[in-house]
Amino acid sequence: MNAENPQNGSAALTTRHLCTVEFEVGGGIIGIGASPFGDQRLGYISGGRFFGPRINGIVLPGGGNWSRSGRLGDDASVGTFDARAVWQTDDGELVYLSYTGRNVIPDDVRATFVDPSVPDADPSHYYLRIAPVFETASARYAWLNGVLAVGVGERTDFGVRHVIHEVL
C-alpha cells in the first residue's frame, strides 16, 4: 500500500455542488445550559430556502439544531450539530434532512455572533462544516436517498447558510 495514496489511485474523492440552503432561525437560541456533557443549546428553524442545479424549494418551519459546545484551547470554542429539517421542493415533494457537524469559533469572532448590531463575521475567520444525509419517499428525488454530502457554513443575519456538496 502506498503511504502517500492509500487508494493506489483506484478511487479519488470528488464532489459537486448539490445546493445552497439558507436556514432562518426564529425565536432566538434557547440555552439549556452546561451539563457534564457540554453546553446544550437549541435553535428552531422557522423557514428558509434551498437552490441548486437539480433541486430547489423552501425549508418548512419546525426543524431545529440541538448543538453542544465546549472549549478548544484557551481562545476558541468548539461545537457539534444535531440538526433536522424538512424541505419542500418547488414541485411539492418532501425531503427530510439531518446532519451532524463541527464548528470552531475563536473567542473574538464569537463576540460578533451574539451582538446583532455587529455585521456578520468573515467566514474565513471560523470553521463551520456539516455532513448531511437525505431521506425521501419521492420517486423524482429518490437519488437523494443514496447521497452523502458535506457542507461549508456561514452565519448570516437570518440564521445560517450552507453550501452543500454531494460526495461522488
Secondary structure by P-SEA (a helix, b strand, c coil): ccccccccccbbbbbcccbbbbbbbcccccccccccccbbbbbbbcccccccccbbbbbbcccccbbbbbbccccccccccccccccccccbbbbbbbbcbbbbbcaaaaaaaacccccccccccbbbbbbbbbbbccccccccccccccbbbbbccccccccccccc
